[in-house]
Amino acid sequence: MNEHWINLIEKISSDERLTTIHTALLTAIMYLGLAQRKKKKILVSRSRLMRYSHVKTIPTYHKYFKELQEFGYFKYTPSYHPGVKSYVIIK
């Protein structure tokens, strides 16, 4: 499992498009993945990702989260049901 995360960290560190906010969001996603003991499908919520990444505003969160999807770091599957969590699949 560690090799998976190491490869992702290497990819992040060599990607010049990423800012500190991108990196903070990806770190928050990795933290949740490690806490859930998952490599690919990670349950996420906006509030947790904002809290762990220290992103303070919803527009900023959405902008950088969307860019990470466009850059191909993960696929996001939202859940519109309050009892079912949204998730990302790390690529």
N, C-alpha and C positions, 0 to 999 in steps of 0.2 A: 504494500500500500504506500510506503514512503516514496518509492520510485515515481509513482504517479504524481505526487505533490511536488517532488523535486523537479520533474520535467515541466510542470506548470510554472513553477517559480522561475526556471530558466527561460521559458517562453516570455513571461512577463518582463523579466529584467532586460531582455534584448529587444523589446518592442518599443521603439522610439515614439510611437503615437500616444503612449500612455502617460497620463499625468499622475500626480499624487492622489487625486480623487479616484481615478480608475483603480490605482493600486490599492487604495484603502478599501474600496468595494470588493475587489477580488480577494483581498486578505480576509474580509468579513465572511465571504462565501466559503473560503477554505476553512476558516475557523468552524463554521457550522458543519461543513462536511466532516471534519475531523471529530467534532463533538458527536455527530450522528453515526460515526464510523462508516461513512459512505464515500465512495470515490467519484461516482458519476451523478446520480440523481440525489440532489440535495434539497431538502425542504427549506423554504425561505419565506420571510415576511418583510415587507418594506420597513416596518418599525424596527425590527432586529438589525437589519442591514444598516439602516441609518444610525442606530445606536452604536453598533460595533465599529462602523467606519468613521464615525464622528461627522457625518454629513448632516448639516443642520436644516436645510430647506428641501421641501418636496420637489420643486422644479429642478434643483441641482441634482438631486438623486435620480430623477427620471432621465435627465439629459445624459448623464454619465452611464447609467445602467443600460440605456438604449444603445449608446455607442459601443459598449462592451459586447452587446449582442451582435451589432453590425460588424465588429472586428472579428467575430467568430469564436469568442471565448466560451460561450455557452448558449444554449437554447432555453428560453424562458417559457414556462407553461403556467399561465395565471389560473387561479381558481376564484370564481366569483361567489362561491359558497362559503359562508363564515365558518363552517365546521371542517372544511377541507383546505389544506395548505397548498400554496403555490409551490412550484419547484423549478430548479434549473438543472439542466443536464450539461455537465462539463464536456467540452469537445476535445 
